Amino acid sequence: MSYFVYMLASRRNGTLYVGVTNDLRRRIFEHRSKSIAGFTRQYSVTMLVWYEAFGSINDARACESRVKRWHRQWKLKLIEDFNPTWQDLYEML
């Protein structure tokens, strides 16, 4: 089974959200459809801009925790290195 750490944005250089899941397509759909109350629904953070797959939940959670503690500029660089045009990657899943 794969586990994913992902980052959503409200728009280019907008509000960011970092999460972890074992089903990336389903979880991003939940964010996009705003079916679950919380931060992403409140701030319209629905654009998948970065993700990374892991073989274990422990590795994925460690990465999520690390990225959440990063400075905003580091997160922006991570996105720009992976997805320079800030394309919404959901359609590519």
N, C-alpha and C positions, 0 to 999 in steps of 0.2 A: 504494500500500500504506500502511496505517496502522500506527503503532507506539504502544504504550500504556505509560505509567508508572502503576503501581497501588500501592495500599497495602492490606495485609491486617492484621487484628487477631485476637487470640485471643478477645476479648470487648470490650465497651465499656470504654474506658480501659485495655485490657490491653496485652499485648506487640504491638509493631508491626513490620511488615516492608515495605520498599519494593523494588519490582522493575520490570523493563522487559521487554516482549515484543512480538512482532508478531502474536500470536494470543491475545488476552485470554481467551477462553472455554477454550481448550485449557490454557493455563498455569494458570488458576485451578483447573480440574479436576485437574490434576496435584498442586497444593498440597492440595486437598480430599481426594483419594484417598490422599495421603501416599505416592505412588509414587516419589518422588525423595528420597533421604536429604539431610538438611541442617537448617538452622535452623527452617524452618516445620514440618517433621515433628516435630522434637525438642520444640518448644514449642507444638504444636497451633495454629498461626497459619493459619487457613483462611477467615476471614470477609472478603470483599471489601467495603471500606468507602469507597474513593475510587479514581478513575482519571481520566486525561486522555489524549486522543488527540493524536498528532502526525503530521505528514506526512513527517518524515524521522527516521531513526534517530539522527542526530547531535543533533537537537533533543530527542528523547526521552531520550537518555543524559545530555545536559546537565541536563535537568530532574531526572532520577533522582539524579544526583550532588548537585545543589543541595538537593533535599529530604532526602536522606540526611544531609547536614551540619546540617540545621535542628535547633533545640532541640525537645524533645518537645512543649512547649506550642504551638509553631507548627504542628506536624503535627496535633495535636488540633484546633486551630482550623480548619485546612484541611479535615479530615474533617467537623467540625460545620457548617461553612459549606456544604459539598457534600451532606452526608447527616446532618442534625440528629438523626435517630432511630437512627443507627448500624445501619440495616437492612443485611442481607447482600445486596449488589447482584448477586450471581452469577445469581440466578434471573431477573433483568431483562435479562441479556445476550442 
